[in-house]
Each structure stands twice: as structure tokens, then as C-alpha cells.
Amino acid sequence: MAPKRTETTAEPLAGDPKHAARATRTAGRRMRSLLLDGASRLFKARGLAGTSISDIAAAADAFPSQITYYFRTKEALFVEAACRDMLYVARATEQAALRTETPRDYTRALVETVTATDSVAFFAEALALTRRRPDLAPLVERTIERLHAEGMRAYAEQIERHGWRSLRDPDASSRRFWALAIGVMVEGFAMGRSSEEMAAEMLRVLGDQATTKAAGNALRLVGSGVTEETSEGENET
């Protein structure tokens, strides 16, 4: 027996148009989420070319027409799924780093969480796809800016919370981290490296981001509460 498929909208509530509209929006959000979940699993396992719209619809217990309704094309769904996964990874790295007490443990937690997943490589494929599909570039650009903004916020909060001394501006630290993560993992997947090897390489290239040593000649970043060192000196973790 064929599985029962989910419709795009909920049954209207008689005599209550506002509730009916809310139910319809909720059903739409739920369907989009299911399609993105199914697409993410399949794209990571089979790639864009090896995954059909019918495959994704079956994985989400939906109709193929629902994919075109919500995402227009398979390529647009690929990019949105990759962007969503990347933001999930960013949230996971932030949560892992919250439990650390030293700058080096903080960096290691970030790196090990990022390299333990294939979501960064998935996102890199979406970046490459936008070269041929510039109409999809705005979503990628918004995702990158959100990565940087949230990374900067999380890093600045850790610096202030622990009283560490940042060796770079928080925005520069966040941008450098994600640029290295994408580069190291694209190379690592291409070379068949393990997640442990990619983590070790990323830690080597990234180096120290902050020190616990009391600041000497320092510049306070206006509005951030973060102290940035004008000369690095010796790190102490």
C-alpha cells in the first residue's frame, strides 16, 4: 500500500478565517521543513545529480508538485538545504564552545564540532552551484553574513565572560574561522582525510585566537566590551 502523503494545507476551520489562515501557514512551514530534511539527507548521500525530485518527495511523504510549489527548482532546494544545515552547525559549535574555560579549549571545541559533520562540505557545493545559478546567490550571501554576525557575537560574549584577551577583532576572528573551515574541509574531503585529520589541520592553521594573560597595552572595542591586543606577546592558556 502506498504511504499516505501530506497535503500542503490544513483543513479550514469553519467560521474562523484567522484560525484557518494560521493553520494553513503552520502546515506550509511543516511541509517545507520535511522537504528540507529529506532533501538534506539525500543530497549528502547522493549529490545533486543523483537525487531526483521524486526521491525527495518520497522521503518527505509528499508530492513532487509540492517541491516546485515551495522551492521552484531542485537546485534552489539544494542551496536552501545546505544553507540551513550550515546554520545548524554554527549553532552546534556555539553550544559546544559554551562549556569551555580556556581560549584553546574554546577553539578546539569549535573546530572539532565543525569537522565532525559533512554540512560544511555540503555548503561548499552550494557555493559552487551559485556560479552557474546567480539567482540563488542572495540566500548564500545572507547565510554567510549570518554566520559571521553570530560568530562574532558568540566570540565577543566569551571574551567578555572569561576576561580573555582577543588577538584579533571579533569580526575578523569569525570570518577567518569560517573561511578556514570551508577551505580545510573542502580540501580534506577531496583528499579523503578523516575528521580527526581535518581538525588537526584546522587547529594548526588557525592557531591561538585569544589569551588569558592580563592585557598590557590594549584597545577596547567600542560597544563590544572586548579587549583587543595591539601586540600579541606570549600567549598563556
N, C-alpha and C positions, 0 to 999 in steps of 0.2 A: 504494500500500500504506500502510495506517495506521501511524503510528510506534509503536514498542514503548513501552509505558508502564511506569513504575517502580512496583513494589509497595511497600506500606508497611513490610513486614518482610522480614528476611533469612531464608534457609533455615536451620532449626535444625541445629546440629552434633550428630550422633548421639553419645549417651553423654556429652555435656558441657553440662549445662544452664546453667552460668555463662557459657560462651562463647556459647551461643545467646542468652542474655539480653542480653549486651553487643552482639552483632551486631544484635539487634532494636533496641536503643536507638540504635546508630550509624546504622542505616538510617532510623530515625524522625527523628533530627536532620538527616540529609542531605535527607530529603524536605521537612521544614519549611523548610530553607534554600532549597531550589529553589523552593518555592512563594512564599516571601517575595521572592526575586529576581525571579521572573516577575511577581508582583503589583506590585512597586515600579515596574518599567518601564511596565506597562500603566496603572496608576493615574496616574502622572505624565503620560503621553501622552494619556489619555482621560478621566481623572477617575473618581470612584466610580460615578456613574450610567452612564457609558459603557463600563464594564468588567463583564463577566459572569463568573460562577464558571466557566463552560465555557471562556471565553477564558484565564483564569488557569491552569486545569488543562492546557490545550493548550500554553501557554507553558512550563510546568514538566514536560511529558511525564508527566502524572499523570491521575488520575481525579477528577471533581468531588467524589465522596464523600470523597476524602482531604482536601479543603479543609474540609469540615464536620467531619471527624474531628479535625483538628488545631486548627482555629480557630473552629469552630461557625458563624460567620456571615461574610459578605463584609465587613461593617463592622468586625468585630474584626480581620480580616486587614489591612484598610486601616490601622487605627490601629497595629497592631504593625509593619507595614512602614514606616510613617512614623517611628515611634519608633526603629527600628533604623537607618534612614537618617540620622536626626539624630545618633545616637551615632557613626556612621561619620564624619560631617562634623566632629564635635567632635575625634575622634582625628586627622583630617587637619589641622585647624587647629593642633593642638598640635605635630604633627610639622613643619609649615611654620615655626612660630614658633621652634622649637629652633635654627634656623640663623641667627637674627638676633643682632645685637650691641648694638643701642641700643633704648631704650624705644619710640621712634616706629616703627622698623623692625619691632619685635615687634608693635605694634598693627596696622600696615599688613598684615603677613603674615596675622594672624588675620582681618582684615576682607576682604582680597582672596580668601582661601580660602573663606570662608563665602559671599560674594556670587557666587562663580563657579559655584555649584550651585543647583539648584531644590529641594533637600531641605528647606531651611528653610520654604519656602512649602508644601511637601507636609505638613510637620509642623504648620503653622498650620491647614491644613484638618482635620487630625486633632483639633486643639484645638477647632475649631468643632463638629466632629461629636459630641464628648463632651457638648455642651449638650443634645443630643437623646438621647444614649445614656450616661447617668451610670454605667452598669455598666462602661464602658470607661475611665472617668476614672482609676482607680488606675494603669494602665500609663503613662498620660501623666504623672501626678504623679511616679511613680518615675523616669521619663526626665528630667524637669525637675530633680529633685533630684540625679540623677547628673550631669547637665550642670554644675550649679552646683558640686558637690563636686569633680569632676575639673578643672573650670576653675579653681577656687580653688587646688587642689593644684599645677597646672601653672604658674599665675601666681606663686605663692609660691616655687616652685623657681627660676623665672627671676630673681625679685627677689634671692633669696639667692645664686644662682650669679654674677650680674653685679655685685652690690653696689648695685643701683639703690635709689632711694627711692620707695616707693609713696605715691601721693597719696590713696589710699583703702584701707580694709580689703580684703584679697584676696577675701573672700566677697562684699562689696558690688561689687567690680570685676567679678567673674564674673557675678553676677546682672544687673548693669547692661548688660554686654556682650550677653548673650543676649536680654534684653528689647529692647534697641535693634535687634539683628539681626532678630528676628522682626517688630518694628514697621516698620522701614525696608523690609524685603523684601516684606512683605505690601502695603504702600503702593506700592512700586516695581513689583511685578508687576501691580497694579491699574492703574497709570498707564502701563504699557508701557515702563518705563525699562530701560536696559541694565545689565549687571552693573557696568560701569565707573561709571555714574551712581549706582547704589546704593552702591558702595564709597565714592565721594567724599562722598555724603551721610552715610553712617555715620561716616566719619572726621571729618567736620565736627562732628557732634553728639557723638561720643564724646570728642574732644579728647585731651589727654595723660592717660595713666594713671600714669606714673612719670617720674622724672627721674634723671639720672646725677650731678647735683650732690651734693656731700657733705652729709650730713644735719646740720642745726643742732640745733634743738630737736625731738627726735624721741621717739616712743613705740615701744618694742619690743613686738611682739605675742607674748604668752606662748605658747611651744611652736611658733611658726611660723618663727622665725628671720628674720622680715620686719620691716623698719623702716617705720613709717607716720609721715608728716609731720603735725605739728599745725598748721602754717601752710604753705601751698604755696610762697610765694615765687616766684622766677623759675625756670622750667624750663630745663634745659640738656641738649640731646640731641646 
